[in-house]
Amino acid sequence: MSGDAILVLNAGSSSVKFAVYGEGAAPLVKGQIERIGNGPRLSLAGEDRELPLAADAGHDQIIGWLLDHLGATHPTLSISAAGHRVVHGGQAFDRPARVTDDVLVALEALAPLAPAHQPHNLAGIRAVAAKWPDVPQVACFDSAFHRTQPRLAQMFPIPRDLTDQGVLRYGFHGLSYDFIASQLPDHLAAAERERVLVLHLGNGASICAMRDLQSVATTMGFTAIDGLMMGRRCGQIDPGVIFHLAREGRSVGEIEALLSKDSGLLGVSGLSSDMRDLLASDDPRAKEAVDLFVYSAARQIGSLAAALGGVDAIVFTGGIGENAAPVRAAITQSCGWLGAELDGEANDAGRARISSAASRVAVLALKTDEEGVIACYTRAMAA
């Protein structure tokens, strides 16, 4: 492999997805490192193995190893630009941006609002700069897609001066939603895509309400903890629980860790944050965690259906949404009141359209491609 290529790094809370793109839309190289913090494993071109690193190795060390590994396995690779998923862009970044020293400082300042992601995103930028200091880099923001939301959907009912300071509902997973929005015309008739709920379900999970392919409401808020129950994050919770824990003597850091690292599927099951592990387990705690995950999604779907004034289509994506047929089935069943009805055979087979012929709501399961979106933006901005 030679010539100019674009490297894409998508560093999540428990994984790093990566790809290398040439001139075409399809990646030349694509893989991921999963289970970060719990024995990281590499999946790349037939490779599926543990990394030669400590089981609790952090993102900095893992990304540095990955860049060296790509250089060793693809010695003719010539990287001309690098694009990165960056979770929080705040108010200042409503579109992709070339990375400069000033941009990096601004993004570091937002790290407390996305502590499970932003530091890892920036670690990728620094790792590339250390290995290839002259390669231009582009930051693509998960929050940018939601800047089309009306003001009321972005506001919290708090004192106005805090709103003016930027304490708003930002929303995330925007790169995934951006890609899915671009694909919907290929799968849905015009009338079916007027009011769409897209469920990005993975270790991080959220729902986006789209009207005419633009975000009008979403479940995540000021940070990526709000909304749906997730792998390790609690999702929506009464703030009084936080006050209670503080009065018991827990520090802000301890409470933040409890709600963002020790809760969700892991906290409820006491077993694992990975939906695959829970679905394979016969432990009743695993079943209860999955049931609560489904219930959380059903509750949030009702809220966003009200914001849209009805639903024409429901789309599943993300690691769980794309691969966990039992979860799709349970959530769709909870949406029977909306007129959603599943085709069980299509769902089990993993087809794109999984609703029955009698369903009044189209139901899809689509693979997302955050890396492809990042590559497109990077190619345009680095040209």
Secondary structure, 3 states (H helix, E strand, C coil): CCCEEEEEEEECCCCEEEEEECCCCCEEEEEEEECCCCCCEEEECCEEEECCCCCCCCHHHHHHHHHHHHHHHCCCCEEEEEEEEECCCCCCCCCCEECCHHHHHHHHHCHHHCCCCHHHHHHHHHHHHHHCCCCCEEEEECCHHHHHCCHHHHCCCCCHHHHHCCCCCCCCCHHHHHHHHHHHHHHCCHHHHCEEEEEEECCCEEEEEEECCEEEEECCCCCCCCCCCCCCCCCCCCHHHHHHHHHCCCCHHHHHHHHHHCCHHHHHHCCCCCHHHHHHCCCHHHHHHHHHHHHHHHHHHHHHHHHHCCCCEEEEEHHHHHHCHHHHHHHHHHCHHHCCCECHHHHHHCCCECECCCCCCEEEECCCCHHHHHHHHHHHHHC
